[in-house]
């Protein structure tokens, strides 16, 4: 990738090496394919958080009880009921990290 020149971002990559339908995210330094990205999507949106902290330690993480409990970050825009916006408790924390003082809240997923 080329660097930023005079405030202009690098050109959008032509293709992704691992997938056929890339969705690109510019983080200020480089493009990342969101379709292939396996890390914490909040780190892409907001930047990295404190070292050694995980989403399980953050006050913004909430659980929704379906047949199994899924977790969502309340800071992410456009949350859905689908797996696409699920959050793992073991993800590294993002810049919106707020230290949790109690247990992860659980909500009923039936409505």
C-alpha positions in Angstrom: 0.0 0.0 0.0 1.2 3.5 -0.7 1.3 6.0 2.1 -0.9 9.1 2.6 0.3 11.9 0.4 -0.9 15.5 1.0 -4.0 14.3 3.0 -5.1 11.8 0.3 -5.7 8.2 1.1 -4.2 5.3 -0.9 -6.3 4.0 -3.8 -8.7 1.2 -2.9 -7.2 -2.2 -3.5 -8.4 -4.0 -6.6 -9.1 -7.4 -4.9 -8.6 -9.2 -1.7 -6.2 -12.2 -1.6 -8.6 -14.4 0.4 -12.2 -13.5 -0.5 -14.3 -12.7 -3.5 -16.4 -9.9 -2.1 -14.2 -7.6 0.0 -15.5 -4.7 2.0 -12.7 -2.3 2.8 -12.0 -0.2 5.9 -9.3 2.5 6.0 -7.7 2.9 9.4 -5.6 5.9 8.5 -2.6 3.8 7.5 -3.8 0.9 5.5 -6.9 -0.9 4.1 -8.4 -3.9 5.9 -10.8 -6.3 4.3 -13.8 -6.5 6.7 -15.1 -9.6 5.1 -11.9 -11.6 6.0 -11.1 -9.8 9.3 -11.3 -12.1 12.3 -10.4 -9.7 15.1 -12.4 -7.2 17.1 -14.4 -5.0 14.8 -14.6 -2.3 17.4 -10.8 -2.0 17.3 -11.1 -1.2 13.6 -13.9 1.4 14.3 -12.5 3.1 17.4 -8.8 2.1 17.7 -7.0 -0.2 20.1 -7.7 0.0 23.9 -5.6 -0.6 27.0 -3.1 -3.4 26.8 -4.1 -6.6 28.5 -7.8 -5.7 28.7 -10.5 -7.8 27.0 -14.2 -7.1 26.1 -15.2 -9.2 29.1 -13.8 -6.4 31.3 -15.7 -3.6 29.5 -19.0 -2.1 30.8 -20.3 -1.8 27.2 -20.6 -5.6 26.7 -24.1 -7.0 27.2 -25.4 -10.6 26.8 -28.6 -11.6 25.1 -30.1 -14.9 26.3 -31.4 -17.0 23.4 -31.0 -20.8 23.3 -27.3 -19.8 24.0 -26.1 -16.5 25.2 -24.6 -14.1 22.6 -22.8 -10.9 23.4 -23.0 -7.5 21.8 -21.1 -4.3 22.3 -23.4 -1.4 22.9 -20.9 1.0 21.3 -21.2 -0.6 17.8 -23.5 1.2 15.4 -26.3 -0.8 13.7 -26.6 -3.7 16.0 -28.6 -6.6 14.7 -30.1 -9.7 16.2 -27.9 -11.8 13.9 -24.5 -13.3 14.4 -22.8 -10.6 12.2 -22.7 -8.1 15.1 -21.9 -10.7 17.9 -18.9 -9.8 20.1 -16.5 -12.3 21.7 -15.6 -11.7 25.3 -12.0 -12.6 24.6 -11.5 -9.9 21.9 -8.9 -7.3 22.9 -10.5 -4.1 24.2 -11.0 -1.1 21.9 -10.5 2.6 22.6 -14.1 3.0 24.0 -13.2 0.7 26.9 -14.8 1.4 30.2 -13.8 -0.7 33.2 -16.7 -3.0 34.3 -17.6 -2.8 38.0 -20.3 -5.5 38.1 -21.4 -8.6 36.2 -22.2 -8.6 32.4 -25.9 -7.7 32.1 -28.1 -10.3 30.5 -31.2 -9.5 28.5 -34.1 -11.8 27.4 -33.8 -12.4 23.6 -37.5 -13.2 23.2 -38.5 -9.6 22.6 
